[in-house]
Amino acid sequence: MRYPAAETAEKHRRILEEASRLFREKGFSGVSVSEIMKATGLTHGPFYNHFDSKEELMAESVLHGFKNTLDGLHATEGTAKGRAEYVKRYLSAAHRDAPGAGCTMAGLASEIRHESQVRGPFSDRLKAVIEAVATHFPWPSKRSARGDAIRMTASMVGAMILARAVEDERFSDEILSEVRKGLV
């Protein structure tokens, strides 16, 4: 039985949303296709109507996560104050404590290096984020904007990864705070 295109598109969107969230929470190997489909309220069977493989879903979910990152970036005021607010929001305990709702880069970067089908889409979108950060916010020099954007992004993502990895919450808060101070 064929479903209307709008219904099929909505199911596809739900699968991407849940996969993206679950992958950020548990990692690629920590979640099965069955778990993803259950989270969407669908059975396992229809998965292959939407994706050829889990790896294809992984790649699309990374693209989906980066779209959310770019949307959030563009929704932020393109001023020095906006940049400071963006950094503070990113390097927050709320973001640290909700990886499923957080940044794809911080949630999955360390795993993506092992996933050849995902590395290309990740690389392309990371370049897009760097370009957006470089052009959206003001920088001391247009010549250094790209380098400044790379340093800011790498510092934020690295800080989030480390803050989530340590078992000492005070130390985790200190990591976020110190990197925040260095960027704003």
Secondary structure, DSSP 8 states (H G I E B T S, - for coil): ----HHHHHHHHHHHHHHHHHHHHHH-STTS-HHHHHHHHT--STTHHHH-SSHHHHHHHHHHHHHHHHHHHHHHS-SSHHHHHHHHHHHTSHHHHT-GGGS-HHHHHHHHHTT-HHHHHHHHHHHHHHHHHHHHHS--S-TTTHHHHHHHHHHHHHHHHHHHHH-S-HHHHHHHHHHHHHHH-
